[in-house]
Amino acid sequence: MDNKAEQSQVTMIDPYKLWKKIYFSNEKVWTSALQDYIKTDVFANSIDLILNTYLQYLRFHKDLIDRITEESPLASKRDVARVAELVVSLETKVDNMELDVEDRLDSLDANVCSVKETPSQDDLIGRITQLEALMKDMNANLTALNKQLQTLAKPSRAAAKKETPPKSESK
């Protein structure tokens, strides 16, 4: 019976406990190994080499893409960005011109309004009107004098013609 009792007391291995024991013991070993490796110059040099290799790859990739887009009929991001900068610059210039034109129109409007409101302009307009009236009077007087001269000149010419004796023939 003892044999049967021993056979019935067979212990089963718990895989979870075994895994846990292996995991934590390996974790301690790997942690100490990695900490020792990180402290060495070899690790720093390898990280530097990896970084330089990655940067060279990026530079190569960028140059390759630039060559492809230069030969391509499609616009690249750089072309679109350059056109966008030009458009923004043009919009800024147009806005500045618009503001300048508005300022000049406002100052011109203010100047025109100030010229209209000055009393000297009204005085000049009145003087011009008076001069025009005087010129009309002078024209009327000149036409009247012209008519009088014409009427006076006509009888004297006729009288002058009558007073001159005809030429006689003397032979």
C-alpha positions in Angstrom: 0.0 0.0 0.0 2.8 2.3 0.6 3.6 2.0 -3.0 0.2 2.9 -4.0 0.2 5.9 -1.6 3.4 7.2 -3.1 2.1 6.9 -6.6 -1.0 8.7 -5.7 1.0 11.6 -4.3 2.7 12.5 -7.5 3.2 16.3 -7.5 2.4 18.2 -10.6 4.8 21.0 -11.7 3.1 24.4 -11.7 4.2 25.9 -15.1 3.2 29.4 -13.9 5.5 29.3 -10.9 8.3 27.9 -13.1 7.8 30.6 -15.7 7.7 33.3 -13.0 11.0 32.0 -11.5 12.8 31.9 -14.9 11.4 35.3 -15.9 12.5 37.2 -12.8 16.0 35.5 -12.7 16.5 36.3 -16.4 15.3 39.9 -15.9 17.9 40.5 -13.2 20.7 39.1 -15.3 19.7 41.0 -18.5 19.2 44.2 -16.6 22.6 44.1 -15.1 24.2 43.1 -18.5 22.4 45.9 -20.3 23.4 48.5 -17.7 27.0 47.4 -18.0 26.8 47.5 -21.8 25.2 51.0 -21.8 28.0 52.4 -19.7 30.7 51.3 -22.3 32.1 53.4 -25.2 31.1 50.7 -27.6 27.4 51.3 -27.0 27.9 55.1 -27.5 29.8 54.5 -30.7 27.2 52.1 -32.0 24.4 54.6 -31.2 26.4 57.3 -33.0 26.9 55.0 -36.0 23.2 54.1 -36.2 22.3 57.8 -36.0 24.8 58.7 -38.8 23.6 55.9 -40.9 20.0 57.0 -40.5 20.8 60.6 -41.3 22.7 59.5 -44.5 19.7 57.4 -45.5 17.4 60.4 -45.0 19.8 62.7 -47.0 19.9 60.1 -49.8 16.1 59.7 -49.7 15.6 63.5 -49.8 18.1 63.9 -52.7 16.4 61.1 -54.6 12.9 62.5 -54.1 14.2 66.0 -55.2 15.7 64.6 -58.4 12.5 62.7 -59.1 10.3 65.7 -58.6 12.6 67.9 -60.7 12.1 65.6 -63.6 8.4 65.1 -62.9 5.8 67.3 -64.7 3.9 67.4 -61.4 4.4 70.2 -58.9 6.4 69.3 -55.8 5.7 70.6 -52.3 8.5 73.1 -52.7 7.0 74.4 -55.9 3.6 74.8 -54.3 5.1 76.5 -51.3 7.0 78.9 -53.5 3.8 79.8 -55.5 1.9 80.2 -52.2 4.6 82.6 -51.0 4.3 84.6 -54.2 0.6 84.7 -53.9 0.7 85.9 -50.3 3.3 88.5 -51.3 1.1 89.7 -54.1 -2.0 89.8 -51.9 0.0 91.9 -49.4 1.1 94.3 -52.1 -2.4 94.7 -53.4 -3.7 95.3 -49.9 -1.0 98.0 -49.4 -1.9 99.6 -52.7 -5.6 99.6 -51.9 -4.9 101.2 -48.5 -2.6 103.8 -50.2 -5.3 104.6 -52.8 -7.9 104.9 -50.1 -5.7 107.3 -48.2 -5.0 109.4 -51.3 -8.6 109.5 -52.2 -9.5 110.6 -48.7 -6.8 113.3 -48.7 -8.0 114.4 -52.2 -11.6 114.5 -51.1 -10.6 116.6 -48.1 -8.6 119.0 -50.3 -11.5 119.4 -52.8 -13.9 120.0 -49.9 -11.6 122.6 -48.4 -11.3 124.3 -51.8 -15.0 124.4 -52.3 -15.7 125.9 -48.9 -13.2 128.8 -49.2 -14.8 132.2 -49.7 -12.1 133.3 -52.2 -13.5 130.8 -54.7 -17.0 132.3 -54.4 -15.4 135.7 -54.8 -13.5 134.5 -57.9 -16.7 133.1 -59.4 -18.5 136.4 -58.8 -15.7 138.3 -60.4 -15.6 136.0 -63.4 -19.4 136.5 -63.8 -19.0 140.3 -63.6 -16.2 140.2 -66.2 -18.3 138.1 -68.5 -21.2 140.6 -68.2 -18.7 143.5 -68.9 -17.4 141.6 -71.9 -20.9 141.2 -73.2 -21.6 144.9 -72.7 -18.3 145.8 -74.5 -19.2 143.5 -77.4 -22.6 145.1 -77.7 -21.0 148.6 -77.6 -18.4 147.5 -80.2 -21.0 146.1 -82.5 -23.1 149.3 -82.1 -20.0 151.5 -82.8 -19.2 149.3 -85.8 -22.7 149.8 -87.2 -22.5 153.6 -86.6 -19.1 153.7 -88.4 -20.5 151.7 -91.3 -23.5 154.0 -91.7 -21.3 157.1 -91.4 -18.7 155.8 -93.8 -21.2 154.9 -96.6 -22.5 158.5 -97.3 -19.0 160.0 -97.1 -17.7 157.6 -99.6 -20.6 158.3 -102.0 -20.0 162.0 -101.5 -16.4 161.6 -102.1 -17.1 159.8 -105.3 -19.4 162.5 -106.5 -17.0 165.3 -105.6 -14.1 164.0 -107.6 -14.2 165.3 -111.2 -14.0 162.9 -114.0 -10.7 162.7 -115.7 -10.6 164.6 -118.9 -8.7 163.8 -121.9 -6.1 166.3 -122.9 -4.4 166.0 -126.1 
